[in-house]
Amino acid sequence: MTGTLKECLMEAWGKLSQEEQSKITFHDFTQKWLNTVLEKGLPDIKKGYSEASVKNEQDRDEFAENAFTSWCNSYQDLSCLVEYCTDVGERCLASETLTPVEYVLRRGHARACMLAKETLLLLKNAYPDGAMSRWRTLYEISTTMAFVSKHGEECAIKYLDHLEIDTYKAMIARNSCADELGYDPVPQEVLDEQEALRNELIEKYDRPFGNDYGWAAGFIASKQKPSIKSIAEEAGFGHWFIHYKTSSQSVHSSHMSFLSPNATGDMGREILLAGQSEKELFNPAQLLAITFTQLTCKVLSSRVDFAYSLDLLALNSLMDSTVKSLHNELVTRRN
């Protein structure tokens, strides 16, 4: 079969006699013809791409192994640090009776543990853009937890209450596309109850509470509509925001993001990166080490216990040595 799909279809239609054409509409013929073509061709397509997928997976594993070999020692330092942060953070807030701030820190740290491990996997398999995108979320969590910790119980309670605002928005969003996607819509009585709860909280905390990041309103001077940037600046992490903006190229669809500057290290328009890269792995690796340690130290600082004071010192020491190890590896590669 040669020619465009339309040409082949019209050729097949033209081979029918007038009597045959009169017995079937062109639309029904098209559907029947397409189904026949698919039934004949699909087995070969599946076989060909199944074989290709196995070969490509082997190639990806080989690429990742070769890339990993060149920095396995630095990676091991990073993995050790992540494991330490995970363990000590979980032990620190293992109590069943937690204050609102401690509860927020516990939840945030648990999410950070998952993100850190996802980032490690992406780094080990040579996906720097993916690693940067996961660090981006880790940065949001770290700055949010630092902000809540700084402003205490009132802020923590507002943060937790804001769940009802986000829940209402999620219900509205679901119902707006339920018909098109075939979803069961949220029942009107459930939506009305959630809206009433939302309105009660806005009345309690004032109108800005209904906005995104509305839980932070009142804790940032002259900010009725806080943003992740203003939260980061208030929490003392504003100087890292440039990396947050850069990492946005890993998750958005601007022309710059198509050039994969995070993974290629430049803006070369001749590069079409559609897979792994051994370049620029060290930036997300260093950022992971710093941000996860900062968050874990914030958790430890909430506990008055000398044992955790020792952990604070040890974590910062391990972070410094890990960042230096990664930096030295990067310098060696460039030379």
C-alpha beads as a LAMMPS data file, in Angstrom:
LAMMPS data file: protein, C-alpha beads

335 atoms
334 bonds

1 atom types
1 bond types

-500.0 500.0 xlo xhi
-500.0 500.0 ylo yhi
-500.0 500.0 zlo zhi

Masses

1 110.0

Atoms # bond

1 1 1 0.000 0.000 0.000
2 1 1 1.498 3.295 -1.128
3 1 1 0.358 6.919 -1.009
4 1 1 -1.310 8.912 1.719
5 1 1 -4.007 7.377 3.871
6 1 1 -6.632 9.424 2.023
7 1 1 -5.322 8.316 -1.369
8 1 1 -5.386 4.648 -0.356
9 1 1 -8.894 5.017 1.006
10 1 1 -10.166 6.672 -2.145
11 1 1 -8.464 3.994 -4.253
12 1 1 -10.236 1.261 -2.276
13 1 1 -13.561 3.106 -2.580
14 1 1 -13.079 3.528 -6.309
15 1 1 -12.635 -0.235 -6.779
16 1 1 -16.232 -0.802 -5.636
17 1 1 -18.923 -1.041 -8.260
18 1 1 -21.757 1.481 -8.267
19 1 1 -24.056 -1.194 -6.871
20 1 1 -21.625 -1.915 -3.993
21 1 1 -21.264 1.785 -3.247
22 1 1 -25.032 2.192 -3.136
23 1 1 -25.278 -0.407 -0.375
24 1 1 -22.960 1.374 2.084
25 1 1 -22.346 4.970 3.051
26 1 1 -18.868 6.376 2.514
27 1 1 -18.577 6.966 6.277
28 1 1 -19.361 3.329 7.104
29 1 1 -17.026 2.141 4.366
30 1 1 -14.255 4.301 5.783
31 1 1 -14.700 2.828 9.260
32 1 1 -14.773 -0.731 7.915
33 1 1 -11.737 -0.138 5.695
34 1 1 -9.716 1.447 8.524
35 1 1 -10.554 -1.441 10.875
36 1 1 -9.414 -3.952 8.239
37 1 1 -6.147 -2.088 7.665
38 1 1 -5.548 -1.910 11.410
39 1 1 -6.261 -5.616 11.943
40 1 1 -3.773 -6.533 9.236
41 1 1 -1.044 -4.124 10.294
42 1 1 -1.280 -3.999 14.087
43 1 1 0.380 -7.382 14.808
44 1 1 3.473 -6.368 12.812
45 1 1 3.517 -2.945 14.473
46 1 1 3.316 -4.459 17.956
47 1 1 5.990 -7.030 17.174
48 1 1 8.351 -4.452 15.718
49 1 1 7.998 -1.986 18.546
50 1 1 8.068 -4.682 21.219
51 1 1 11.469 -5.754 19.921
52 1 1 12.581 -2.127 19.709
53 1 1 11.419 -1.416 23.270
54 1 1 13.490 -4.298 24.650
55 1 1 16.560 -3.129 22.734
56 1 1 16.073 0.493 23.778
57 1 1 15.622 -0.464 27.404
58 1 1 18.922 -2.315 27.272
59 1 1 20.533 0.749 25.692
60 1 1 19.093 2.999 28.416
61 1 1 20.395 0.704 31.127
62 1 1 23.841 0.664 29.505
63 1 1 23.886 4.447 29.145
64 1 1 22.847 4.916 32.762
65 1 1 25.469 2.458 33.969
66 1 1 28.253 4.180 32.031
67 1 1 27.166 7.620 33.222
68 1 1 26.854 6.408 36.807
69 1 1 30.284 4.777 36.832
70 1 1 31.964 8.146 36.357
71 1 1 30.447 9.634 39.523
72 1 1 29.414 6.640 41.632
73 1 1 31.466 7.784 44.650
74 1 1 29.810 11.195 44.755
75 1 1 26.421 9.585 44.204
76 1 1 27.051 7.247 47.120
77 1 1 27.776 10.238 49.349
78 1 1 24.509 11.813 48.249
79 1 1 22.567 8.595 48.764
80 1 1 24.050 8.266 52.261
81 1 1 22.964 11.812 53.105
82 1 1 19.419 11.182 51.821
83 1 1 19.196 8.015 53.899
84 1 1 20.363 9.828 57.031
85 1 1 17.898 12.682 56.484
86 1 1 15.090 10.201 55.932
87 1 1 15.809 8.155 59.042
88 1 1 16.473 10.952 61.520
89 1 1 13.497 12.972 60.286
90 1 1 11.153 10.026 60.726
91 1 1 12.487 9.289 64.222
92 1 1 12.322 12.906 65.298
93 1 1 8.560 13.279 64.871
94 1 1 7.429 9.735 65.568
95 1 1 5.232 10.807 68.500
96 1 1 1.461 10.347 68.212
97 1 1 0.847 13.686 69.938
98 1 1 2.089 16.535 67.786
99 1 1 1.455 20.262 67.779
100 1 1 0.086 21.750 64.530
101 1 1 3.577 22.925 63.555
102 1 1 5.057 19.495 64.262
103 1 1 2.274 17.819 62.296
104 1 1 2.932 20.044 59.272
105 1 1 6.667 19.374 59.527
106 1 1 6.090 15.640 59.779
107 1 1 3.842 15.584 56.722
108 1 1 6.176 17.837 54.769
109 1 1 9.223 15.775 55.631
110 1 1 7.500 12.552 54.615
111 1 1 6.689 14.037 51.211
112 1 1 10.260 15.306 50.947
113 1 1 11.575 11.783 51.582
114 1 1 9.615 10.505 48.600
115 1 1 10.788 13.360 46.382
116 1 1 14.412 12.879 47.413
117 1 1 14.293 9.187 46.510
118 1 1 12.621 9.944 43.182
119 1 1 15.356 12.479 42.450
120 1 1 18.041 9.913 43.256
121 1 1 16.523 7.443 40.799
122 1 1 16.372 10.063 38.047
123 1 1 19.960 11.087 38.696
124 1 1 21.200 7.505 38.694
125 1 1 19.459 6.875 35.382
126 1 1 20.805 10.085 33.787
127 1 1 17.668 12.227 33.587
128 1 1 18.804 15.664 34.817
129 1 1 15.669 17.500 33.663
130 1 1 13.464 15.066 35.564
131 1 1 15.680 15.422 38.633
132 1 1 15.406 19.212 38.475
133 1 1 11.616 19.011 38.244
134 1 1 11.431 16.864 41.387
135 1 1 13.865 19.175 43.201
136 1 1 11.573 22.061 42.238
137 1 1 8.767 20.490 44.275
138 1 1 11.180 19.722 47.111
139 1 1 12.147 23.405 47.197
140 1 1 8.494 24.420 47.474
141 1 1 7.989 22.058 50.388
142 1 1 11.189 23.156 52.120
143 1 1 10.337 26.852 51.887
144 1 1 6.753 26.243 52.992
145 1 1 7.837 24.214 56.018
146 1 1 10.398 26.871 56.964
147 1 1 7.741 29.586 56.654
148 1 1 5.228 27.698 58.816
149 1 1 7.890 26.901 61.403
150 1 1 8.961 30.550 61.552
151 1 1 5.439 31.877 62.135
152 1 1 4.302 29.222 64.573
153 1 1 1.044 27.581 65.553
154 1 1 -1.342 30.167 64.094
155 1 1 0.280 29.831 60.682
156 1 1 0.287 26.028 60.910
157 1 1 -3.423 25.948 61.711
158 1 1 -4.216 28.249 58.784
159 1 1 -2.069 26.071 56.534
160 1 1 -4.007 22.976 57.586
161 1 1 -7.381 24.722 57.279
162 1 1 -6.520 25.820 53.743
163 1 1 -7.090 22.213 52.700
164 1 1 -10.807 23.036 52.588
165 1 1 -10.181 25.875 50.127
166 1 1 -8.164 23.625 47.844
167 1 1 -10.750 20.839 48.171
168 1 1 -13.536 23.166 47.027
169 1 1 -11.457 24.321 44.048
170 1 1 -10.743 20.696 43.129
171 1 1 -14.459 19.864 43.213
172 1 1 -15.282 22.800 40.943
173 1 1 -12.515 21.782 38.544
174 1 1 -13.745 18.174 38.434
175 1 1 -17.318 19.178 37.690
176 1 1 -16.211 21.546 34.931
177 1 1 -14.867 18.630 32.869
178 1 1 -16.872 15.670 34.203
179 1 1 -19.072 15.351 31.121
180 1 1 -16.186 15.482 28.644
181 1 1 -14.091 12.950 30.596
182 1 1 -16.925 10.667 31.647
183 1 1 -16.363 11.277 35.360
184 1 1 -19.064 11.151 37.994
185 1 1 -19.566 14.775 39.062
186 1 1 -19.402 15.798 42.689
187 1 1 -23.021 15.742 43.951
188 1 1 -24.497 19.199 44.405
189 1 1 -25.208 18.637 48.102
190 1 1 -21.562 17.691 48.709
191 1 1 -20.406 20.728 46.754
192 1 1 -22.777 22.974 48.731
193 1 1 -21.418 21.624 52.032
194 1 1 -17.836 22.226 50.930
195 1 1 -18.686 25.726 49.722
196 1 1 -20.288 26.522 53.082
197 1 1 -17.153 25.312 54.868
198 1 1 -15.014 27.395 52.517
199 1 1 -17.108 30.496 53.174
200 1 1 -16.892 29.995 56.947
201 1 1 -13.095 29.892 56.776
202 1 1 -12.895 32.971 54.540
203 1 1 -15.139 34.812 57.000
204 1 1 -12.943 33.617 59.871
205 1 1 -9.593 34.506 58.294
206 1 1 -10.606 37.292 55.846
207 1 1 -10.991 37.342 52.064
208 1 1 -7.327 36.712 51.039
209 1 1 -7.560 33.276 52.679
210 1 1 -9.551 32.095 49.653
211 1 1 -6.628 32.710 47.275
212 1 1 -3.819 30.337 46.392
213 1 1 -1.318 30.432 49.280
214 1 1 -4.011 32.314 51.228
215 1 1 -2.859 30.646 54.439
216 1 1 0.288 32.819 54.286
217 1 1 -1.638 36.093 54.003
218 1 1 -1.158 38.224 57.105
219 1 1 2.335 36.914 57.762
220 1 1 3.934 38.775 54.832
221 1 1 3.827 42.564 54.936
222 1 1 1.809 44.157 52.115
223 1 1 1.037 40.779 50.543
224 1 1 -2.653 40.025 50.204
225 1 1 -1.864 37.422 47.546
226 1 1 1.318 35.606 48.617
227 1 1 3.285 33.596 46.068
228 1 1 5.860 30.875 46.433
229 1 1 8.494 33.551 45.758
230 1 1 7.314 35.833 48.569
231 1 1 7.027 32.820 50.893
232 1 1 10.589 31.785 50.019
233 1 1 11.917 35.290 50.628
234 1 1 10.147 35.517 53.985
235 1 1 11.477 32.090 54.981
236 1 1 15.049 33.088 54.115
237 1 1 15.343 30.947 50.977
238 1 1 14.796 33.651 48.376
239 1 1 18.398 33.450 47.167
240 1 1 17.700 29.938 45.844
241 1 1 14.748 31.131 43.773
242 1 1 16.852 31.515 40.622
243 1 1 17.270 27.729 40.598
244 1 1 13.529 27.330 41.087
245 1 1 12.905 29.494 38.022
246 1 1 15.521 27.606 36.030
247 1 1 13.998 24.286 37.025
248 1 1 10.654 25.514 35.701
249 1 1 12.052 24.863 32.234
250 1 1 11.810 21.163 33.091
251 1 1 8.068 21.276 33.656
252 1 1 6.661 23.970 31.361
253 1 1 6.298 24.226 27.586
254 1 1 8.093 27.429 26.602
255 1 1 10.443 27.464 23.623
256 1 1 13.322 27.544 26.106
257 1 1 12.104 24.309 27.681
258 1 1 12.231 22.611 24.251
259 1 1 15.947 23.384 24.121
260 1 1 16.508 21.386 27.347
261 1 1 19.052 23.841 28.828
262 1 1 19.061 21.975 32.160
263 1 1 20.088 18.706 30.559
264 1 1 22.379 19.948 27.793
265 1 1 24.148 22.749 29.626
266 1 1 23.563 25.244 26.828
267 1 1 20.919 26.672 24.526
268 1 1 22.111 24.847 21.419
269 1 1 19.179 24.788 19.044
270 1 1 20.673 21.994 16.985
271 1 1 20.227 19.513 19.846
272 1 1 17.048 17.449 20.022
273 1 1 17.268 15.726 23.388
274 1 1 14.677 12.963 23.646
275 1 1 16.192 10.845 26.382
276 1 1 19.088 10.617 28.810
277 1 1 22.008 12.977 29.289
278 1 1 25.156 12.644 31.354
279 1 1 25.538 16.425 31.389
280 1 1 24.291 18.707 34.168
281 1 1 23.578 15.923 36.661
282 1 1 25.531 17.698 39.380
283 1 1 23.346 20.775 39.725
284 1 1 20.188 18.881 40.788
285 1 1 22.380 16.569 42.868
286 1 1 23.878 19.462 44.839
287 1 1 20.506 21.164 45.196
288 1 1 18.997 17.928 46.521
289 1 1 21.756 17.630 49.126
290 1 1 21.322 21.218 50.317
291 1 1 17.527 21.474 50.280
292 1 1 16.752 18.111 51.869
293 1 1 19.302 18.769 54.600
294 1 1 17.837 22.221 55.273
295 1 1 14.349 20.774 55.594
296 1 1 15.500 17.951 57.854
297 1 1 17.418 20.379 60.056
298 1 1 14.277 22.495 60.359
299 1 1 12.449 19.397 61.593
300 1 1 15.201 18.582 64.080
301 1 1 15.261 22.162 65.347
302 1 1 11.646 21.766 66.452
303 1 1 12.729 19.195 69.077
304 1 1 14.484 20.126 72.300
305 1 1 16.758 17.131 72.599
306 1 1 20.559 17.092 72.834
307 1 1 20.742 13.913 70.743
308 1 1 19.230 15.773 67.811
309 1 1 21.740 18.586 68.311
310 1 1 24.423 16.064 67.445
311 1 1 22.421 15.025 64.388
312 1 1 22.232 18.661 63.307
313 1 1 26.013 18.929 63.387
314 1 1 26.470 15.598 61.618
315 1 1 23.932 16.431 58.888
316 1 1 25.544 19.762 58.082
317 1 1 28.968 18.156 57.997
318 1 1 27.757 15.422 55.646
319 1 1 26.019 17.966 53.455
320 1 1 29.193 20.041 53.142
321 1 1 31.308 17.021 52.262
322 1 1 28.720 15.779 49.756
323 1 1 28.473 19.140 48.003
324 1 1 32.284 19.363 47.857
325 1 1 32.500 15.824 46.487
326 1 1 29.977 16.649 43.768
327 1 1 31.743 19.917 42.963
328 1 1 35.134 18.222 42.707
329 1 1 33.652 15.586 40.414
330 1 1 32.216 18.316 38.209
331 1 1 35.548 20.157 38.023
332 1 1 37.326 16.915 37.142
333 1 1 34.888 16.245 34.317
334 1 1 35.246 19.714 32.854
335 1 1 39.013 19.475 32.902

Bonds

1 1 1 2
2 1 2 3
3 1 3 4
4 1 4 5
5 1 5 6
6 1 6 7
7 1 7 8
8 1 8 9
9 1 9 10
10 1 10 11
11 1 11 12
12 1 12 13
13 1 13 14
14 1 14 15
15 1 15 16
16 1 16 17
17 1 17 18
18 1 18 19
19 1 19 20
20 1 20 21
21 1 21 22
22 1 22 23
23 1 23 24
24 1 24 25
25 1 25 26
26 1 26 27
27 1 27 28
28 1 28 29
29 1 29 30
30 1 30 31
31 1 31 32
32 1 32 33
33 1 33 34
34 1 34 35
35 1 35 36
36 1 36 37
37 1 37 38
38 1 38 39
39 1 39 40
40 1 40 41
41 1 41 42
42 1 42 43
43 1 43 44
44 1 44 45
45 1 45 46
46 1 46 47
47 1 47 48
48 1 48 49
49 1 49 50
50 1 50 51
51 1 51 52
52 1 52 53
53 1 53 54
54 1 54 55
55 1 55 56
56 1 56 57
57 1 57 58
58 1 58 59
59 1 59 60
60 1 60 61
61 1 61 62
62 1 62 63
63 1 63 64
64 1 64 65
65 1 65 66
66 1 66 67
67 1 67 68
68 1 68 69
69 1 69 70
70 1 70 71
71 1 71 72
72 1 72 73
73 1 73 74
74 1 74 75
75 1 75 76
76 1 76 77
77 1 77 78
78 1 78 79
79 1 79 80
80 1 80 81
81 1 81 82
82 1 82 83
83 1 83 84
84 1 84 85
85 1 85 86
86 1 86 87
87 1 87 88
88 1 88 89
89 1 89 90
90 1 90 91
91 1 91 92
92 1 92 93
93 1 93 94
94 1 94 95
95 1 95 96
96 1 96 97
97 1 97 98
98 1 98 99
99 1 99 100
100 1 100 101
101 1 101 102
102 1 102 103
103 1 103 104
104 1 104 105
105 1 105 106
106 1 106 107
107 1 107 108
108 1 108 109
109 1 109 110
110 1 110 111
111 1 111 112
112 1 112 113
113 1 113 114
114 1 114 115
115 1 115 116
116 1 116 117
117 1 117 118
118 1 118 119
119 1 119 120
120 1 120 121
121 1 121 122
122 1 122 123
123 1 123 124
124 1 124 125
125 1 125 126
126 1 126 127
127 1 127 128
128 1 128 129
129 1 129 130
130 1 130 131
131 1 131 132
132 1 132 133
133 1 133 134
134 1 134 135
135 1 135 136
136 1 136 137
137 1 137 138
138 1 138 139
139 1 139 140
140 1 140 141
141 1 141 142
142 1 142 143
143 1 143 144
144 1 144 145
145 1 145 146
146 1 146 147
147 1 147 148
148 1 148 149
149 1 149 150
150 1 150 151
151 1 151 152
152 1 152 153
153 1 153 154
154 1 154 155
155 1 155 156
156 1 156 157
157 1 157 158
158 1 158 159
159 1 159 160
160 1 160 161
161 1 161 162
162 1 162 163
163 1 163 164
164 1 164 165
165 1 165 166
166 1 166 167
167 1 167 168
168 1 168 169
169 1 169 170
170 1 170 171
171 1 171 172
172 1 172 173
173 1 173 174
174 1 174 175
175 1 175 176
176 1 176 177
177 1 177 178
178 1 178 179
179 1 179 180
180 1 180 181
181 1 181 182
182 1 182 183
183 1 183 184
184 1 184 185
185 1 185 186
186 1 186 187
187 1 187 188
188 1 188 189
189 1 189 190
190 1 190 191
191 1 191 192
192 1 192 193
193 1 193 194
194 1 194 195
195 1 195 196
196 1 196 197
197 1 197 198
198 1 198 199
199 1 199 200
200 1 200 201
201 1 201 202
202 1 202 203
203 1 203 204
204 1 204 205
205 1 205 206
206 1 206 207
207 1 207 208
208 1 208 209
209 1 209 210
210 1 210 211
211 1 211 212
212 1 212 213
213 1 213 214
214 1 214 215
215 1 215 216
216 1 216 217
217 1 217 218
218 1 218 219
219 1 219 220
220 1 220 221
221 1 221 222
222 1 222 223
223 1 223 224
224 1 224 225
225 1 225 226
226 1 226 227
227 1 227 228
228 1 228 229
229 1 229 230
230 1 230 231
231 1 231 232
232 1 232 233
233 1 233 234
234 1 234 235
235 1 235 236
236 1 236 237
237 1 237 238
238 1 238 239
239 1 239 240
240 1 240 241
241 1 241 242
242 1 242 243
243 1 243 244
244 1 244 245
245 1 245 246
246 1 246 247
247 1 247 248
248 1 248 249
249 1 249 250
250 1 250 251
251 1 251 252
252 1 252 253
253 1 253 254
254 1 254 255
255 1 255 256
256 1 256 257
257 1 257 258
258 1 258 259
259 1 259 260
260 1 260 261
261 1 261 262
262 1 262 263
263 1 263 264
264 1 264 265
265 1 265 266
266 1 266 267
267 1 267 268
268 1 268 269
269 1 269 270
270 1 270 271
271 1 271 272
272 1 272 273
273 1 273 274
274 1 274 275
275 1 275 276
276 1 276 277
277 1 277 278
278 1 278 279
279 1 279 280
280 1 280 281
281 1 281 282
282 1 282 283
283 1 283 284
284 1 284 285
285 1 285 286
286 1 286 287
287 1 287 288
288 1 288 289
289 1 289 290
290 1 290 291
291 1 291 292
292 1 292 293
293 1 293 294
294 1 294 295
295 1 295 296
296 1 296 297
297 1 297 298
298 1 298 299
299 1 299 300
300 1 300 301
301 1 301 302
302 1 302 303
303 1 303 304
304 1 304 305
305 1 305 306
306 1 306 307
307 1 307 308
308 1 308 309
309 1 309 310
310 1 310 311
311 1 311 312
312 1 312 313
313 1 313 314
314 1 314 315
315 1 315 316
316 1 316 317
317 1 317 318
318 1 318 319
319 1 319 320
320 1 320 321
321 1 321 322
322 1 322 323
323 1 323 324
324 1 324 325
325 1 325 326
326 1 326 327
327 1 327 328
328 1 328 329
329 1 329 330
330 1 330 331
331 1 331 332
332 1 332 333
333 1 333 334
334 1 334 335
